[in-house]
Amino acid sequence: MTYTLYIGDRLYSSWSLRGWLMLEKFSLPYEAKLVGLYAGTMAEDLSHLAPARLVPTLQLADGTVVGESLAMAETLAEQNPEAQMWPAEAAARATARWLCAEMVGGFGALRSQCPMQLSHIWQGFTVTEAVQKDLDRIEALFAHARKISGAESGPLFGTYSLADVFYTPVAVRIVGYDLPVSEATRAYCRFLLSDPAVEAWQAEARKVTYDPEPYTLDLERRDWAL
């Protein structure tokens, strides 16, 4: 069974990174196809998958189309139980699903004011009250996850799961805008972003340049470093 995953520009598409990690980190067979998220051809590129209209979009081996990242995650976990994409223990599994669902529907200020980018680290970004509230909520969720799992470092639930997939682009934002978080959260961000799969995604992303550059800010920038 080979999946087909439709993704947008690697440098900026946080949802595409989530979709890709679901397949890559759990060694599921797939082919990735790039659509023109910033080239203006996304609607045309996805037209044969209607009513899907966003990236990532997953096409199953039988042709079934699955949109929305959480639906993709549940479908992949259901079809590949041996991959153990959710935590094995019931309370941890329920909590991981909670964290993923809240990520999908929440953190609007962080997502809108700190668009994902993997090219550099912004210096002097002003953290608004709304972004700080999102950061506080994320830290509370991480602390709760570790209380449930007993894991003090590394994956939130002891072994790598879909919860870590869903929060990897959050880690990109925290690092990419040098946002104020606890040392425990910063260490978790470093763990997620130093993963070889994420580093490979970032290396591929940097092969493409943009003129004009999306989401530019009137701020100093420094080289990406964890």
CORLIN-V138868 format. One record per pair of residues at least 24 apart in sequence whose ideal C-beta (glycine too) atoms are under 8 Angstrom apart, sorted by the first residue. I is the first residue (numbers start at 1). J is the second residue. Records with the same first field share a line. If there is no record, write none. Layout:
I: J / J
This chain:
1: 29 / 60 / 61 / 79
2: 29 / 30 / 31 / 61
3: 28 / 29 / 30 / 31 / 58 / 59 / 60 / 61 / 76
4: 30 / 31 / 33 / 58 / 59
5: 30 / 31 / 32 / 33 / 56 / 57 / 58 / 59
6: 32 / 33 / 34 / 35 / 45 / 46 / 49 / 52 / 55 / 56 / 57 / 58 / 59
7: 32 / 33 / 34 / 35 / 55 / 56
8: 34 / 35 / 37 / 38 / 42 / 55 / 56
9: 34 / 37 / 38 / 205 / 208
10: 118 / 201 / 202 / 204 / 205 / 208
11: 117 / 118 / 119 / 205 / 206 / 208 / 210
12: 37 / 38 / 115 / 116 / 117 / 118 / 214 / 215
13: 37 / 55 / 116
14: 111 / 115 / 116 / 169 / 172 / 173
15: 54 / 55 / 56 / 69 / 169
16: 55 / 56
17: 116 / 168 / 169 / 172 / 198 / 201
18: 56 / 69 / 165 / 166 / 168 / 169
19: 55 / 56 / 58 / 69 / 72
20: 56 / 201
21: 165 / 168 / 197 / 198
22: 69 / 72 / 73 / 76 / 85 / 162 / 165
23: 76
24: 197
25: 160 / 165 / 195 / 197
26: 76 / 80 / 83 / 85
27: 83
28: 76 / 80 / 83
38: 210 / 214
68: 104
69: 104 / 166
70: 100 / 101 / 104
73: 100 / 162 / 165 / 166
77: 162
84: 159 / 161
85: 161 / 162
86: 161 / 162
87: 149 / 157 / 158 / 159 / 161 / 163
88: 159
89: 149
91: 148
92: 145 / 148 / 149 / 157 / 158
95: 144 / 145 / 148 / 149 / 157
96: 145 / 156 / 157 / 161 / 162 / 163
99: 141 / 145 / 156 / 163 / 166 / 167
100: 162 / 163 / 166
102: 141
103: 166 / 167 / 170
104: 166
106: 134 / 137
107: 134 / 137 / 138 / 170
108: 134
109: 133 / 134
110: 134 / 135 / 138 / 170 / 173
111: 173
114: 173 / 176 / 177 / 179
115: 173 / 214 / 215
116: 169 / 172 / 173 / 176
117: 172 / 176 / 214 / 215
118: 172 / 176 / 201 / 202 / 205 / 206 / 224
119: 205 / 206 / 224
120: 176 / 221 / 222 / 223 / 224
121: 175 / 176 / 177 / 178 / 221 / 222 / 223 / 224 / 225
122: 176 / 177 / 178 / 217 / 219 / 220 / 221
123: 178 / 219 / 220 / 221 / 222
124: 219 / 220
125: 177 / 178 / 179 / 217 / 219
127: 179 / 180
131: 179
132: 180
135: 174 / 179 / 180 / 181
138: 167 / 170 / 181 / 185
139: 181 / 182 / 185
142: 184 / 185 / 188
143: 184
153: 187 / 188 / 191
154: 191
155: 191
156: 188
164: 192
167: 192
168: 192 / 193 / 195 / 198
175: 224 / 226
176: 224
189: 226
190: 226
193: 226
194: 226
